[in-house]
């Protein structure tokens, strides 16, 4: 489903090969999950590590959202200025 061979998947799981961003995306899409979940431990509990990861991800998402909003606002401003001229 991910478009990679069984041998490639074994090499990835065994840390014997580098994984490109496109391959990670293909695997995550095939598994119907987010890419970051591929890096999380199998049996993650409600412990300090989990809370740290969750907090870090939340901060990254908030920053991405803020950056996106700022960039979108700038693009719309420029678009409106160009439409007036």
Phi and psi restraints in degrees (range 20) as a CNS / XPLOR table:
assign (resid 1 and name C) (resid 2 and name N)
       (resid 2 and name CA) (resid 2 and name C) 1.0 -86.6 20.0 2
assign (resid 2 and name N) (resid 2 and name CA)
       (resid 2 and name C) (resid 3 and name N) 1.0 -9.7 20.0 2
assign (resid 2 and name C) (resid 3 and name N)
       (resid 3 and name CA) (resid 3 and name C) 1.0 78.8 20.0 2
assign (resid 3 and name N) (resid 3 and name CA)
       (resid 3 and name C) (resid 4 and name N) 1.0 23.0 20.0 2
assign (resid 3 and name C) (resid 4 and name N)
       (resid 4 and name CA) (resid 4 and name C) 1.0 -124.4 20.0 2
assign (resid 4 and name N) (resid 4 and name CA)
       (resid 4 and name C) (resid 5 and name N) 1.0 157.3 20.0 2
assign (resid 4 and name C) (resid 5 and name N)
       (resid 5 and name CA) (resid 5 and name C) 1.0 -76.8 20.0 2
assign (resid 5 and name N) (resid 5 and name CA)
       (resid 5 and name C) (resid 6 and name N) 1.0 160.9 20.0 2
assign (resid 5 and name C) (resid 6 and name N)
       (resid 6 and name CA) (resid 6 and name C) 1.0 -61.5 20.0 2
assign (resid 6 and name N) (resid 6 and name CA)
       (resid 6 and name C) (resid 7 and name N) 1.0 -39.9 20.0 2
assign (resid 6 and name C) (resid 7 and name N)
       (resid 7 and name CA) (resid 7 and name C) 1.0 -62.4 20.0 2
assign (resid 7 and name N) (resid 7 and name CA)
       (resid 7 and name C) (resid 8 and name N) 1.0 -41.1 20.0 2
assign (resid 7 and name C) (resid 8 and name N)
       (resid 8 and name CA) (resid 8 and name C) 1.0 -63.2 20.0 2
assign (resid 8 and name N) (resid 8 and name CA)
       (resid 8 and name C) (resid 9 and name N) 1.0 -43.0 20.0 2
assign (resid 8 and name C) (resid 9 and name N)
       (resid 9 and name CA) (resid 9 and name C) 1.0 -62.2 20.0 2
assign (resid 9 and name N) (resid 9 and name CA)
       (resid 9 and name C) (resid 10 and name N) 1.0 -41.1 20.0 2
assign (resid 9 and name C) (resid 10 and name N)
       (resid 10 and name CA) (resid 10 and name C) 1.0 -62.6 20.0 2
assign (resid 10 and name N) (resid 10 and name CA)
       (resid 10 and name C) (resid 11 and name N) 1.0 -41.8 20.0 2
assign (resid 10 and name C) (resid 11 and name N)
       (resid 11 and name CA) (resid 11 and name C) 1.0 -64.1 20.0 2
assign (resid 11 and name N) (resid 11 and name CA)
       (resid 11 and name C) (resid 12 and name N) 1.0 -37.9 20.0 2
assign (resid 11 and name C) (resid 12 and name N)
       (resid 12 and name CA) (resid 12 and name C) 1.0 -65.1 20.0 2
assign (resid 12 and name N) (resid 12 and name CA)
       (resid 12 and name C) (resid 13 and name N) 1.0 -49.0 20.0 2
assign (resid 12 and name C) (resid 13 and name N)
       (resid 13 and name CA) (resid 13 and name C) 1.0 -62.9 20.0 2
assign (resid 13 and name N) (resid 13 and name CA)
       (resid 13 and name C) (resid 14 and name N) 1.0 -32.1 20.0 2
assign (resid 13 and name C) (resid 14 and name N)
       (resid 14 and name CA) (resid 14 and name C) 1.0 -90.9 20.0 2
assign (resid 14 and name N) (resid 14 and name CA)
       (resid 14 and name C) (resid 15 and name N) 1.0 8.7 20.0 2
assign (resid 14 and name C) (resid 15 and name N)
       (resid 15 and name CA) (resid 15 and name C) 1.0 57.9 20.0 2
assign (resid 15 and name N) (resid 15 and name CA)
       (resid 15 and name C) (resid 16 and name N) 1.0 36.5 20.0 2
assign (resid 15 and name C) (resid 16 and name N)
       (resid 16 and name CA) (resid 16 and name C) 1.0 -103.6 20.0 2
assign (resid 16 and name N) (resid 16 and name CA)
       (resid 16 and name C) (resid 17 and name N) 1.0 0.0 20.0 2
assign (resid 16 and name C) (resid 17 and name N)
       (resid 17 and name CA) (resid 17 and name C) 1.0 -147.9 20.0 2
assign (resid 17 and name N) (resid 17 and name CA)
       (resid 17 and name C) (resid 18 and name N) 1.0 156.2 20.0 2
assign (resid 17 and name C) (resid 18 and name N)
       (resid 18 and name CA) (resid 18 and name C) 1.0 -81.3 20.0 2
assign (resid 18 and name N) (resid 18 and name CA)
       (resid 18 and name C) (resid 19 and name N) 1.0 143.9 20.0 2
assign (resid 18 and name C) (resid 19 and name N)
       (resid 19 and name CA) (resid 19 and name C) 1.0 -111.7 20.0 2
assign (resid 19 and name N) (resid 19 and name CA)
       (resid 19 and name C) (resid 20 and name N) 1.0 124.8 20.0 2
assign (resid 19 and name C) (resid 20 and name N)
       (resid 20 and name CA) (resid 20 and name C) 1.0 -77.0 20.0 2
assign (resid 20 and name N) (resid 20 and name CA)
       (resid 20 and name C) (resid 21 and name N) 1.0 163.3 20.0 2
assign (resid 20 and name C) (resid 21 and name N)
       (resid 21 and name CA) (resid 21 and name C) 1.0 -62.8 20.0 2
assign (resid 21 and name N) (resid 21 and name CA)
       (resid 21 and name C) (resid 22 and name N) 1.0 -35.5 20.0 2
assign (resid 21 and name C) (resid 22 and name N)
       (resid 22 and name CA) (resid 22 and name C) 1.0 -66.3 20.0 2
assign (resid 22 and name N) (resid 22 and name CA)
       (resid 22 and name C) (resid 23 and name N) 1.0 -38.9 20.0 2
assign (resid 22 and name C) (resid 23 and name N)
       (resid 23 and name CA) (resid 23 and name C) 1.0 -66.7 20.0 2
assign (resid 23 and name N) (resid 23 and name CA)
       (resid 23 and name C) (resid 24 and name N) 1.0 -42.4 20.0 2
assign (resid 23 and name C) (resid 24 and name N)
       (resid 24 and name CA) (resid 24 and name C) 1.0 -59.8 20.0 2
assign (resid 24 and name N) (resid 24 and name CA)
       (resid 24 and name C) (resid 25 and name N) 1.0 -42.8 20.0 2
assign (resid 24 and name C) (resid 25 and name N)
       (resid 25 and name CA) (resid 25 and name C) 1.0 -62.9 20.0 2
assign (resid 25 and name N) (resid 25 and name CA)
       (resid 25 and name C) (resid 26 and name N) 1.0 -42.1 20.0 2
assign (resid 25 and name C) (resid 26 and name N)
       (resid 26 and name CA) (resid 26 and name C) 1.0 -62.6 20.0 2
assign (resid 26 and name N) (resid 26 and name CA)
       (resid 26 and name C) (resid 27 and name N) 1.0 -43.3 20.0 2
assign (resid 26 and name C) (resid 27 and name N)
       (resid 27 and name CA) (resid 27 and name C) 1.0 -65.3 20.0 2
assign (resid 27 and name N) (resid 27 and name CA)
       (resid 27 and name C) (resid 28 and name N) 1.0 -47.3 20.0 2
assign (resid 27 and name C) (resid 28 and name N)
       (resid 28 and name CA) (resid 28 and name C) 1.0 -61.7 20.0 2
assign (resid 28 and name N) (resid 28 and name CA)
       (resid 28 and name C) (resid 29 and name N) 1.0 -40.6 20.0 2
assign (resid 28 and name C) (resid 29 and name N)
       (resid 29 and name CA) (resid 29 and name C) 1.0 -64.1 20.0 2
assign (resid 29 and name N) (resid 29 and name CA)
       (resid 29 and name C) (resid 30 and name N) 1.0 -43.7 20.0 2
assign (resid 29 and name C) (resid 30 and name N)
       (resid 30 and name CA) (resid 30 and name C) 1.0 -62.7 20.0 2
assign (resid 30 and name N) (resid 30 and name CA)
       (resid 30 and name C) (resid 31 and name N) 1.0 -35.8 20.0 2
assign (resid 30 and name C) (resid 31 and name N)
       (resid 31 and name CA) (resid 31 and name C) 1.0 -86.5 20.0 2
assign (resid 31 and name N) (resid 31 and name CA)
       (resid 31 and name C) (resid 32 and name N) 1.0 -3.8 20.0 2
assign (resid 31 and name C) (resid 32 and name N)
       (resid 32 and name CA) (resid 32 and name C) 1.0 56.0 20.0 2
assign (resid 32 and name N) (resid 32 and name CA)
       (resid 32 and name C) (resid 33 and name N) 1.0 52.1 20.0 2
assign (resid 32 and name C) (resid 33 and name N)
       (resid 33 and name CA) (resid 33 and name C) 1.0 -142.2 20.0 2
assign (resid 33 and name N) (resid 33 and name CA)
       (resid 33 and name C) (resid 34 and name N) 1.0 172.1 20.0 2
assign (resid 33 and name C) (resid 34 and name N)
       (resid 34 and name CA) (resid 34 and name C) 1.0 -82.7 20.0 2
assign (resid 34 and name N) (resid 34 and name CA)
       (resid 34 and name C) (resid 35 and name N) 1.0 149.2 20.0 2
assign (resid 34 and name C) (resid 35 and name N)
       (resid 35 and name CA) (resid 35 and name C) 1.0 -58.2 20.0 2
assign (resid 35 and name N) (resid 35 and name CA)
       (resid 35 and name C) (resid 36 and name N) 1.0 -42.0 20.0 2
assign (resid 35 and name C) (resid 36 and name N)
       (resid 36 and name CA) (resid 36 and name C) 1.0 -60.3 20.0 2
assign (resid 36 and name N) (resid 36 and name CA)
       (resid 36 and name C) (resid 37 and name N) 1.0 -27.1 20.0 2
assign (resid 36 and name C) (resid 37 and name N)
       (resid 37 and name CA) (resid 37 and name C) 1.0 -67.5 20.0 2
assign (resid 37 and name N) (resid 37 and name CA)
       (resid 37 and name C) (resid 38 and name N) 1.0 -21.1 20.0 2
assign (resid 37 and name C) (resid 38 and name N)
       (resid 38 and name CA) (resid 38 and name C) 1.0 -68.1 20.0 2
assign (resid 38 and name N) (resid 38 and name CA)
       (resid 38 and name C) (resid 39 and name N) 1.0 -18.8 20.0 2
assign (resid 38 and name C) (resid 39 and name N)
       (resid 39 and name CA) (resid 39 and name C) 1.0 -100.8 20.0 2
assign (resid 39 and name N) (resid 39 and name CA)
       (resid 39 and name C) (resid 40 and name N) 1.0 -1.3 20.0 2
assign (resid 39 and name C) (resid 40 and name N)
       (resid 40 and name CA) (resid 40 and name C) 1.0 -86.2 20.0 2
assign (resid 40 and name N) (resid 40 and name CA)
       (resid 40 and name C) (resid 41 and name N) 1.0 145.5 20.0 2
assign (resid 40 and name C) (resid 41 and name N)
       (resid 41 and name CA) (resid 41 and name C) 1.0 -59.1 20.0 2
assign (resid 41 and name N) (resid 41 and name CA)
       (resid 41 and name C) (resid 42 and name N) 1.0 152.1 20.0 2
assign (resid 41 and name C) (resid 42 and name N)
       (resid 42 and name CA) (resid 42 and name C) 1.0 -58.9 20.0 2
assign (resid 42 and name N) (resid 42 and name CA)
       (resid 42 and name C) (resid 43 and name N) 1.0 -51.4 20.0 2
assign (resid 42 and name C) (resid 43 and name N)
       (resid 43 and name CA) (resid 43 and name C) 1.0 -109.6 20.0 2
assign (resid 43 and name N) (resid 43 and name CA)
       (resid 43 and name C) (resid 44 and name N) 1.0 68.0 20.0 2
assign (resid 43 and name C) (resid 44 and name N)
       (resid 44 and name CA) (resid 44 and name C) 1.0 -82.0 20.0 2
assign (resid 44 and name N) (resid 44 and name CA)
       (resid 44 and name C) (resid 45 and name N) 1.0 132.4 20.0 2
assign (resid 44 and name C) (resid 45 and name N)
       (resid 45 and name CA) (resid 45 and name C) 1.0 -108.5 20.0 2
assign (resid 45 and name N) (resid 45 and name CA)
       (resid 45 and name C) (resid 46 and name N) 1.0 172.9 20.0 2
assign (resid 45 and name C) (resid 46 and name N)
       (resid 46 and name CA) (resid 46 and name C) 1.0 -76.6 20.0 2
assign (resid 46 and name N) (resid 46 and name CA)
       (resid 46 and name C) (resid 47 and name N) 1.0 66.5 20.0 2
assign (resid 46 and name C) (resid 47 and name N)
       (resid 47 and name CA) (resid 47 and name C) 1.0 -117.1 20.0 2
assign (resid 47 and name N) (resid 47 and name CA)
       (resid 47 and name C) (resid 48 and name N) 1.0 -172.5 20.0 2
assign (resid 47 and name C) (resid 48 and name N)
       (resid 48 and name CA) (resid 48 and name C) 1.0 -61.3 20.0 2
assign (resid 48 and name N) (resid 48 and name CA)
       (resid 48 and name C) (resid 49 and name N) 1.0 -40.7 20.0 2
assign (resid 48 and name C) (resid 49 and name N)
       (resid 49 and name CA) (resid 49 and name C) 1.0 -62.3 20.0 2
assign (resid 49 and name N) (resid 49 and name CA)
       (resid 49 and name C) (resid 50 and name N) 1.0 -44.5 20.0 2
assign (resid 49 and name C) (resid 50 and name N)
       (resid 50 and name CA) (resid 50 and name C) 1.0 -60.0 20.0 2
assign (resid 50 and name N) (resid 50 and name CA)
       (resid 50 and name C) (resid 51 and name N) 1.0 -47.1 20.0 2
assign (resid 50 and name C) (resid 51 and name N)
       (resid 51 and name CA) (resid 51 and name C) 1.0 -63.3 20.0 2
assign (resid 51 and name N) (resid 51 and name CA)
       (resid 51 and name C) (resid 52 and name N) 1.0 -37.9 20.0 2
assign (resid 51 and name C) (resid 52 and name N)
       (resid 52 and name CA) (resid 52 and name C) 1.0 -64.5 20.0 2
assign (resid 52 and name N) (resid 52 and name CA)
       (resid 52 and name C) (resid 53 and name N) 1.0 -46.2 20.0 2
assign (resid 52 and name C) (resid 53 and name N)
       (resid 53 and name CA) (resid 53 and name C) 1.0 -61.7 20.0 2
assign (resid 53 and name N) (resid 53 and name CA)
       (resid 53 and name C) (resid 54 and name N) 1.0 -46.1 20.0 2
assign (resid 53 and name C) (resid 54 and name N)
       (resid 54 and name CA) (resid 54 and name C) 1.0 -61.3 20.0 2
assign (resid 54 and name N) (resid 54 and name CA)
       (resid 54 and name C) (resid 55 and name N) 1.0 -43.4 20.0 2
assign (resid 54 and name C) (resid 55 and name N)
       (resid 55 and name CA) (resid 55 and name C) 1.0 -63.6 20.0 2
assign (resid 55 and name N) (resid 55 and name CA)
       (resid 55 and name C) (resid 56 and name N) 1.0 -44.6 20.0 2
assign (resid 55 and name C) (resid 56 and name N)
       (resid 56 and name CA) (resid 56 and name C) 1.0 -61.4 20.0 2
assign (resid 56 and name N) (resid 56 and name CA)
       (resid 56 and name C) (resid 57 and name N) 1.0 -45.0 20.0 2
assign (resid 56 and name C) (resid 57 and name N)
       (resid 57 and name CA) (resid 57 and name C) 1.0 -63.7 20.0 2
assign (resid 57 and name N) (resid 57 and name CA)
       (resid 57 and name C) (resid 58 and name N) 1.0 -40.5 20.0 2
assign (resid 57 and name C) (resid 58 and name N)
       (resid 58 and name CA) (resid 58 and name C) 1.0 -62.1 20.0 2
assign (resid 58 and name N) (resid 58 and name CA)
       (resid 58 and name C) (resid 59 and name N) 1.0 -44.0 20.0 2
assign (resid 58 and name C) (resid 59 and name N)
       (resid 59 and name CA) (resid 59 and name C) 1.0 -63.3 20.0 2
assign (resid 59 and name N) (resid 59 and name CA)
       (resid 59 and name C) (resid 60 and name N) 1.0 -41.5 20.0 2
assign (resid 59 and name C) (resid 60 and name N)
       (resid 60 and name CA) (resid 60 and name C) 1.0 -64.2 20.0 2
assign (resid 60 and name N) (resid 60 and name CA)
       (resid 60 and name C) (resid 61 and name N) 1.0 -42.5 20.0 2
assign (resid 60 and name C) (resid 61 and name N)
       (resid 61 and name CA) (resid 61 and name C) 1.0 -64.3 20.0 2
assign (resid 61 and name N) (resid 61 and name CA)
       (resid 61 and name C) (resid 62 and name N) 1.0 -42.5 20.0 2
assign (resid 61 and name C) (resid 62 and name N)
       (resid 62 and name CA) (resid 62 and name C) 1.0 -62.0 20.0 2
assign (resid 62 and name N) (resid 62 and name CA)
       (resid 62 and name C) (resid 63 and name N) 1.0 -41.5 20.0 2
assign (resid 62 and name C) (resid 63 and name N)
       (resid 63 and name CA) (resid 63 and name C) 1.0 -66.1 20.0 2
assign (resid 63 and name N) (resid 63 and name CA)
       (resid 63 and name C) (resid 64 and name N) 1.0 -44.0 20.0 2
assign (resid 63 and name C) (resid 64 and name N)
       (resid 64 and name CA) (resid 64 and name C) 1.0 -60.4 20.0 2
assign (resid 64 and name N) (resid 64 and name CA)
       (resid 64 and name C) (resid 65 and name N) 1.0 -42.8 20.0 2
assign (resid 64 and name C) (resid 65 and name N)
       (resid 65 and name CA) (resid 65 and name C) 1.0 -64.0 20.0 2
assign (resid 65 and name N) (resid 65 and name CA)
       (resid 65 and name C) (resid 66 and name N) 1.0 -43.2 20.0 2
assign (resid 65 and name C) (resid 66 and name N)
       (resid 66 and name CA) (resid 66 and name C) 1.0 -64.8 20.0 2
assign (resid 66 and name N) (resid 66 and name CA)
       (resid 66 and name C) (resid 67 and name N) 1.0 -44.9 20.0 2
assign (resid 66 and name C) (resid 67 and name N)
       (resid 67 and name CA) (resid 67 and name C) 1.0 -61.2 20.0 2
assign (resid 67 and name N) (resid 67 and name CA)
       (resid 67 and name C) (resid 68 and name N) 1.0 -41.9 20.0 2
assign (resid 67 and name C) (resid 68 and name N)
       (resid 68 and name CA) (resid 68 and name C) 1.0 -62.8 20.0 2
assign (resid 68 and name N) (resid 68 and name CA)
       (resid 68 and name C) (resid 69 and name N) 1.0 -45.4 20.0 2
assign (resid 68 and name C) (resid 69 and name N)
       (resid 69 and name CA) (resid 69 and name C) 1.0 -61.1 20.0 2
assign (resid 69 and name N) (resid 69 and name CA)
       (resid 69 and name C) (resid 70 and name N) 1.0 -42.8 20.0 2
assign (resid 69 and name C) (resid 70 and name N)
       (resid 70 and name CA) (resid 70 and name C) 1.0 -64.0 20.0 2
assign (resid 70 and name N) (resid 70 and name CA)
       (resid 70 and name C) (resid 71 and name N) 1.0 -46.8 20.0 2
assign (resid 70 and name C) (resid 71 and name N)
       (resid 71 and name CA) (resid 71 and name C) 1.0 -64.2 20.0 2
assign (resid 71 and name N) (resid 71 and name CA)
       (resid 71 and name C) (resid 72 and name N) 1.0 -41.2 20.0 2
assign (resid 71 and name C) (resid 72 and name N)
       (resid 72 and name CA) (resid 72 and name C) 1.0 -64.2 20.0 2
assign (resid 72 and name N) (resid 72 and name CA)
       (resid 72 and name C) (resid 73 and name N) 1.0 -42.0 20.0 2
assign (resid 72 and name C) (resid 73 and name N)
       (resid 73 and name CA) (resid 73 and name C) 1.0 -61.8 20.0 2
assign (resid 73 and name N) (resid 73 and name CA)
       (resid 73 and name C) (resid 74 and name N) 1.0 -43.0 20.0 2
assign (resid 73 and name C) (resid 74 and name N)
       (resid 74 and name CA) (resid 74 and name C) 1.0 -63.6 20.0 2
assign (resid 74 and name N) (resid 74 and name CA)
       (resid 74 and name C) (resid 75 and name N) 1.0 -41.9 20.0 2
assign (resid 74 and name C) (resid 75 and name N)
       (resid 75 and name CA) (resid 75 and name C) 1.0 -63.4 20.0 2
assign (resid 75 and name N) (resid 75 and name CA)
       (resid 75 and name C) (resid 76 and name N) 1.0 -44.9 20.0 2
assign (resid 75 and name C) (resid 76 and name N)
       (resid 76 and name CA) (resid 76 and name C) 1.0 -64.8 20.0 2
assign (resid 76 and name N) (resid 76 and name CA)
       (resid 76 and name C) (resid 77 and name N) 1.0 -37.5 20.0 2
assign (resid 76 and name C) (resid 77 and name N)
       (resid 77 and name CA) (resid 77 and name C) 1.0 -62.4 20.0 2
assign (resid 77 and name N) (resid 77 and name CA)
       (resid 77 and name C) (resid 78 and name N) 1.0 -47.7 20.0 2
assign (resid 77 and name C) (resid 78 and name N)
       (resid 78 and name CA) (resid 78 and name C) 1.0 -62.7 20.0 2
assign (resid 78 and name N) (resid 78 and name CA)
       (resid 78 and name C) (resid 79 and name N) 1.0 -40.7 20.0 2
assign (resid 78 and name C) (resid 79 and name N)
       (resid 79 and name CA) (resid 79 and name C) 1.0 -59.9 20.0 2
assign (resid 79 and name N) (resid 79 and name CA)
       (resid 79 and name C) (resid 80 and name N) 1.0 -46.7 20.0 2
assign (resid 79 and name C) (resid 80 and name N)
       (resid 80 and name CA) (resid 80 and name C) 1.0 -65.8 20.0 2
assign (resid 80 and name N) (resid 80 and name CA)
       (resid 80 and name C) (resid 81 and name N) 1.0 -37.2 20.0 2
assign (resid 80 and name C) (resid 81 and name N)
       (resid 81 and name CA) (resid 81 and name C) 1.0 -64.5 20.0 2
assign (resid 81 and name N) (resid 81 and name CA)
       (resid 81 and name C) (resid 82 and name N) 1.0 -41.6 20.0 2
assign (resid 81 and name C) (resid 82 and name N)
       (resid 82 and name CA) (resid 82 and name C) 1.0 -66.8 20.0 2
assign (resid 82 and name N) (resid 82 and name CA)
       (resid 82 and name C) (resid 83 and name N) 1.0 -35.5 20.0 2
assign (resid 82 and name C) (resid 83 and name N)
       (resid 83 and name CA) (resid 83 and name C) 1.0 -66.9 20.0 2
assign (resid 83 and name N) (resid 83 and name CA)
       (resid 83 and name C) (resid 84 and name N) 1.0 -33.6 20.0 2
assign (resid 83 and name C) (resid 84 and name N)
       (resid 84 and name CA) (resid 84 and name C) 1.0 -73.0 20.0 2
assign (resid 84 and name N) (resid 84 and name CA)
       (resid 84 and name C) (resid 85 and name N) 1.0 -31.3 20.0 2
